[in-house]
Amino acid sequence: MSNHRPMPLQFPIALVLSLVCLVVPAWGDYQAGMDANNRGDYATALREWRPLAEQGDARAQFDLGLLYENGDGVPRDNAKAHRWYEKSAAQGGAKAQFYLGMQSAFGEGGPLDLVQAHMWYSLAAGNGHAAATVYRDDLARQMTPAQITEAHKRAREWKPKTP
């Protein structure tokens, strides 16, 4: 005869609820981060967006890039901005692709690279970013035909990564 009694159902339910309560705050809330950012409460925006960005949310990755590029609530750091933009751009984020184009065109967050800038502008334009075509065409006036050919090749061969 066993001395084991069945575990009451309340214990597993309490355990699951406790785990959910511990995990939920780490998920972050994109809109809460946006509302905080719009109020100038960058610490809260960072706290809401970072977990989302680390989990692969392209919007949060882009917005973290903006915080670092502008120095809003964090030390200004174009290299960190670049890394967050790259994560968002790899998922097809047109705004991030556009900002990577700007960073490459002006040598912020990495070396000045007109070919890379043209490539990013082309990708952003292909993903619906309205201003990217204008920026790309303006940039092309400063480039050699060989550079433009290389930029087109890079844009054709570029494939977004899955998060």
C-alpha positions, 0 to 999 in steps of 0.5 A: 500500500502506498503512502502517496496521496494525489497532489491537490490540483491547486499546487500545479495551477499556483506554480504555473501562475507564479511562473507566468507572473515572473515571465510576463514583465520580461516580455515587454510591451511595444506600445508602452515603450512607444508611449514612454518614448513619446513622453521623453521617458527613454528609460521606460522605453528602453526597459520595454523594448530591450526584451522585445528586441532581444527576442527578435522584434524588428520594430523594437530593434529599430527603435533601440537603434534610434535611442542609441543613435540619438543618445536618448536615455543611453550614451550616444553610440552609432556602432550600437545603433548600427548593430540594432538597425542590422538586426531589424534590417535583416528581417526586412525592416525598411526603416532600418535599411534606410538608416543603415544607408544613411549611416553608410553614406556618412560613415556613422556606425562604421566606415563610409561606404557609398556602395553599401549605402546605395545597396541599403537604400535600394533594399529600403526602396524595395520594401516601400520606404518612400524617401529611399529612392530619392536618397539612392538616386542622389547618392548615385550621382557621387558614384562611379558606374562600377560602384553602382553596378556593385551596389546593384549586385549586392542588393540583388544577392542580399537575403533577409535573415530569419530572427 
